[in-house]
Amino acid sequence: MELLRIAEMTSLTGEPTAGATTSSAQAIEEKLSRTTKPHCIVLAWVVVDVQGADHLVPTGSHLLPIVMYSHHVVSHSSGQLAQGETVLTGFATYYDPRGIFETADAIYILLHHGFRKTAHIDTVRAAR
């Protein structure tokens, strides 16, 4: 049953959501110029609102109860992920609908369009 929930969470379905386009370029360049974090460019992605994560994301915390799953890494600036790999992030520290998803460790550039949906924290944990 858990595999079905993971498949639903990572499937390219849900609310269609725009990602990075040429009009996002300036915002992306500004974000990358203000950090030393590695960046990762991805395709075929899903932003997941995590239910039941309130105890993991305390009020006043810099964390947001959202994660991102991508079916295809295009490139990673530090080489930590190879082209074609999948990635499931930790909680976001920043999310800009223009295609910028930041975690404590990296900045993800979400190319083209993707999807947004909701999943329970138990499903997110099981997907790790």
C-alpha positions, 0 to 999 in steps of 0.5 A, a space after each residue: 500500500 505504501 508503494 502506491 502512495 509513493 507512486 501517487 506522490 511522485 507521479 506527474 499529475 496534480 495541479 499544473 504549476 509553472 516553473 523557470 522560463 526565460 522571464 525567470 532568468 533575472 530572479 534565478 541569477 540574483 538568487 544564485 549570486 547571493 549564495 555559495 550553495 550548489 545548484 541543481 537543474 531539474 525537469 519533470 518535477 513535483 512540489 509536494 505540500 507535506 501534511 502532518 509535518 507541523 511537529 517537524 516544522 516549528 512555528 518561526 522556523 525557517 523551514 517550509 513544509 514542502 519538498 520537491 521530487 524530480 524524475 530527471 536531474 539535468 545538471 548539478 553544479 558540484 556533481 553530487 547528482 548525475 544527469 538523469 538521476 532522481 532527487 527527493 529534497 528535504 524541506 524547503 527554506 524558500 520557494 519561488 513559483 518562478 522555478 526556484 526551490 531552495 533547501 538548507 543544502 542546495 538551490 533547485 531550478 525547476 525547468 518548464 512546468 511541473 505539478 503541485 500536490 499534497 502527501 502525508 509525512 509518512 509517505 514522504 519518509 517512506 519514499 526516502 
